Amino acid sequence: DKANALSAALVDHLHASLDAIGPETLALVIRGEGRNFCAGFDFTGYEQLSEGDLLLRFVRINELLARLRQARFLTIAWVAGAAFGAGADIACSCAVRIGTPAARFRFPGFQFGVALGTRRLATITGAERARAILLHNEELDAAAALHCGLLTELVDAEGPEARVDALVESTRKLDAASLRTLFALTDADTADADLADLV
C-alpha cells in the first residue's frame, strides 16, 4: 500500500532473506509487490527519529546495496512500475535488470542531501549521463532506462516470468564456484567509499 517503500522493518527483512541464502544459490530474483518495484526510503515518522537513528536507517540500506552488488550469484531485478530513490538503487545493484513497459526510474536522493548508489549509477550509465540524471532529478521511462543501461532488457508486461526462468536456467551451465569467481572478478568493490560518502 506504500509502493514497497523501504521501512526499517522491510530493510531488516531483506537482510534476513540474504542471510538465509546458502552457497548452492545460483540466482536471486527481486520484484515488487503490486504495481511498483519500490518507492525508495519510507519517510513515515522520520521527524521523530534522532539524527543517529536516521543515519542508521540509511546505513542499513547502503549495506543492502553493497550485499546485492557483491553477491556471488546472479541477481535479477524485475522492475514493473516505479523504482525511485533507494528502490532504483536496489534495482541497479542487481546484475540483470528486466523491466516492463511500465518501469520508471528516478534518483532524487541529492534533493534530500543523501547519496546512495551514485557510483553504481555512474558505472552503469557513464559519468556524464549520471550527472544529468541526478542534477535534473530526471524520471526515465522504460525506453530511456533501457537506452542508458538502467534496464538490461525490456519485456512485455506478460513476459517477465519466462525471461527470468530462461536467465536462471542459463546459470546452471556454470557451477557455483565458477559463478562466485565470475561475479567477484567483475564487481567494482566500492562499498567502503560509498559508506564513507553517505556518512
N, C-alpha and C positions, 0 to 999 in steps of 0.2 A: 504493500500500500504506500510505500515511500520510495518506489523505484529502486529497491535494493540498496538504499543509502547505507554507508558504512558506519553503523553504530559500533560502540566499543564491543558489544556482545557479538555482533556479526564478525568483526575482525578476529576476536578470540576464537570463534568457531572455525574460521578459515585456517588459522594457525593450527588448531587442534586437528583439522582434517589433514593438513600437510604432515603433522606429526605421525598420523596413523598410516601414512603411505609406506609400504615396505620396499625393499631393494629389488623385488621382482617386477615392480611397476614399469610399464613401457610408456604409458600415456595418461594424461590428466586433462579432462575437458571441463572448462569453467563456462557456465552460462547463467544468465539472469532468469529469475522467476518473473513471469508476467510479460509486459510489453517492453521492458527496458533491460539493458545489461546491468548498469549500476550508475546511480546519480552522483556518486562521489561521497565526500565526507558528510555524515549526518550531523547537522548543526543543532539539532534539538537539545535545548538546555545548556548550550556551550557557555552562556553568560554566567552560569553558576559555577563553572569549573575554574580552579586556580590555574595560573599560567603553567605550573608544573604538570598538572593533570592534562591540560590541553596539549602540551608538548608531548607527553607520554602517548596520547592518542595518535598524534601524527607519527611518532617514532615507531609505534606498532604497525602502522600502515606501511611506513618505509621498509621495515623489516619484512613485511609480507611481500612487497615488490621485489626485494632482494632474493627472497627464497624462491620466488617464481622464476626470476631470471637465472638463478644458479641451479635450478632443478636439473637433475641428471636423467630426465626422461622427457618425452615430448609433451609440451604444454600447449593446449589449444584453447583459445578464447572464441566463443561462439557469440558474436555480437549482433543482437537484434534490438533495435531501438537505441536509446541514448546511452552513451558511455562518456560520462562527464567527469572532469576533475580526477580524483583518485580512482574512479571507475575506469576512466580512459587509461590511466597509468597501469591498472591491473591488466587490462587487455594488452597494452604494449609490452608488458613484462612477459607475455607468453610468446613462444617461438613461432606459433602459427595463429593468425587472426582471421577467422572466417566471419564474414558479415552478410547479412541480408540487405535488401534494398532500403530497409527502414533504419539501418545503422547510422548513427551520428556521433561525432566526436567533438569534445570541447575541453580545453585545458585552462580553466580560469584561476588556477592557484595563485598566480602572481597578482591578481586583483586583490587577494587577501594577504599578500606578502608571504606565501608559502610555496616553496619549490619542492615538488615531489616528481621523480621520474623524468626530470628535464634532460639529463644526459642520454637516457634511453630514447627519448623522443628525437633528440638530435642525431643519434646513431641511425634511427630508422628513416627519418625524412631528410637528413642533411641539416647542417647548422643553419644555413640561411632560411630554409623553409620553416624550421622550428622557431627561429626568431620571429618570423612574420606571424605564425600561428599564435605565439604567446603575446607578442606586442599588441595585436589587434583582437585578441580573445576570439579568434575565428571559430565558427561552428562549421565543421566539414561534414557534408553528406556522404553517403556510401561511395559514390563515384569519385569524389575528391579524396576520400580516405584511401581508396584503392590506388589512385594515381600517385599519391605521395608515400605509399608504403604502410600506412597505418593499418590497412587491411591487406592481407596477403592473398586473399581470394574473396570473390563476391559470388554468392549463390542465390537462387531464388528462395522466397520465403518457405517453400515446401521442401527444399533440397538439402538443408544443412546436415540432417541425420546421416544421409547416405555418404556425403563427403567426409564427415567426421569418421564414420566407420571405415572408409577407404584409407584415410590417413593413419588411423590406429592400426589397421591391418598391415600397412606398409612398414610400420616399425618392427613387425615380427621378423623381418628379414635380417635384422641385427640382434645380436644377443644383448643382454642387459649391460655387460661390461663395455661393449662397443658403443652403445648408446651413451653411457656415462662419459666415456672418453670423448666422443663427438661433441657433446654439449659443453664439456669442460674446456675443450680447446677453442670453441667458437664463442665463448662468453667473455665479454669485457667486464671484469670484476671491478665495479666502481662503488661497491656498497659502502666502504668506509668514507669515501669522498662525498657520496650522496648524504650519508648521515651527518657528516660534519657541516655540510651546507645547510641542511634542514635545521639543525640545532642553532 
